[in-house]
Amino acid sequence: MPFMTSLDIDALWKDMSPCLKRYISGRVSDSSIAEDILQETFLKAHSQIDTLRDIHSLQSWIYRIARNTIIDHYRSTKPMSELPEVLVAPPPEDGDVVDELIPCVQSMVHKLPEKYRLAIILTEYEGMTQKEMGEKLGLSLSGAKSRAQRAREKLKTMLIQCCHFELDGHGGVISYERRAPSIPCH
């Protein structure tokens, strides 16, 4: 820690403050707030100087303090909104939507090309991991992952062509509507 005693904060301020202020101003729109963050950055650097392990990383260390101070500023000014009384939409009254879709999805799975149909059946219906599916079908792990992903994408495309879905905040289906009666669902 011998370099810490020889570190001149005034010289450091003089050398770094113009560039550091430009850095902060590029991330904060109000110039007075940018000035406050600049001063707070140097105060933190001065009070935490004993945590600096290498004088050669001084500049990056100060920029890291500035970045964290900017983040702290935005966190403290983030507007808080009240949570709604009900966080999740209530289930539809006319039964479970997912249960209604099961026969349609099963029919679509059976219309997939065989290699994709097997991937869906083995991973989604039989609960195999992608690694187990790959071993069973003679695929590498990356090949099995690719096949499962493509199978899900093909099934998703078929579902989207058939119906318009309304999803909750977690991606669960809360309702659906057939796009056109002429598009067969199953």
N, C-alpha and C positions, 0 to 999 in steps of 0.2 A: 503494500500500500504506500510506497514512498512517493509515487507520482501524484497521489491525491493531495498531498500538502502543497505541491508546487503548482497545482491546477489553479489558474486565475479565472474566476467566474466572470469578472468584468471583461476580460479579453475574450472569453468564450462567448459572452453576450454580444460583444461588438462584432465578432467574426460570424456567428451563426444566426443572429436574430433576423437579418434581412431575408435570407433563404428560407428560414423556418417560418417566418411570417407569411411569405408567399405560399408555402406548403399548406399552412393552416387556412389562409384566406381562400385557397382553392377548394376547401372542404366545408367552410362556414361562410354563409352569405353576408352576415353582419360584421363590419370591420371592427366595431368596438368589442364584439364577442371574440373575434380573432385575436385582438390585442390582449384580452383577458386570458385566453387560452395560452397565448405565447408566454405571458408572465407566469401563469400557473405551471407551465412546462418547465421553465427555468427554476421555479421554486422547488418543484418536485426533484429536478435533477440535482439541485444544491443539497436538498435534505437527504437524498438517497445516493449520494456520490460514493458512499462506502460500499454499495452493492455492485459498482462497476468493477469488473475483473480485469479488463484489459484496456489500457488507454487508447489503443489503436481502434477499438470499436466504440469510442466515445460518440462520434457523430450518429451512427446507427442507433445507439442506445438512446440518445436524446430524441431522435425522430420517432422511436418506438414509444417513448413517454408522451410525445406530442400526439401521436395517433391514438393512444389510449385515453388521453385527456379529451380529445375530440369525441371519442366514443362515449366517454362519461358525460360529456355535455349533452349529447343527443339523448342519452338514456334519461337524464334528469329532466329534459324538457319534453319528453314524449307525452303527448296528451293521453290521459286515461279516460276510457269510456266505460260506462257501466255495463255489466253483463246482462243479457236479457234474462227474463224469468225462466224461460225454457231454452235450454242449450241445444237440444236435439228435437227435430220435428217429431210429433207423435206419429205412431204407426197408422197407416191407412185403416179406415173403419171396415172396409170390405175385404178383410183377410190380408194375409202376408203376400206382398208383391213378389218377393223372391220365390215363394212356393208356386205362384201362378206361372212364373217364368221357367221353372225347372223342365217341364216337358218340351218347351220350345228350345231351350239350350241343349238338352239331350239330343233332340232331332238335328240341330245344327252341328253338334259334335260328330254325329254319324255321317254327315255330309262332307266333312273335311277329308282331304286326301289321307290315305292310310297312315303315312308316317306321322302326320300331325295329329290325327285321331288317336293313334297309340300314345303319343306324347301326353295329350290331355288326359286320356283314360288312366295311364299309369301314374301321372303326378297328381292330378286333381281328384280322381275318383278312388284310386287304389292307395293314394298317400305315399307313393315312392318319392324318395329324394331324386334330384336330377342326376346325381352320381349313380344311384341304383338303377335308374332308367337307362343311363348310358351303358352301364355294364350289361344290362339285360339285352339291349339292342345293339351292342358292339360299337358304341360311340365313345369318343373321348369326352371328358367332362365339359370342355368348351363346346363340343359338338352337341352334347345333350342339352346344355343351357340354351344354345342357339335354337335348337329344334323346339324346345318348350316355349321359348319366347315367340318364335314365329307362329307356333300353333295358337298361342293366346291372342296374338295380333290378328290372325285370320278369323278366329272366333269373334273377337271384338268387332271386326269389320262387318261380319255377318249380322251381329246383333244391332249395330248402329244403322245398317241398311234397313233392317226390319222395323226398329222402334226408336222413338225419342225417349231418352231416360232423364229423369230428374233425380239428382243425387244429393245426399246430405253432406254435411261438412267432413265426413270421414270417407266419402266415396261410396257409401252404401246406397242402393237403389231405394227410393221412397215412392216413386211412381213411374209409370211408363205409358206411352201412347203409341199405337201402331202407326207407322208413317203412311201406309196405304194398304187397304184391304187386299189389293191385288198382289202384294209381295207376300209370298207364303212364309209363314213362321215355322211350320213343321210339316 
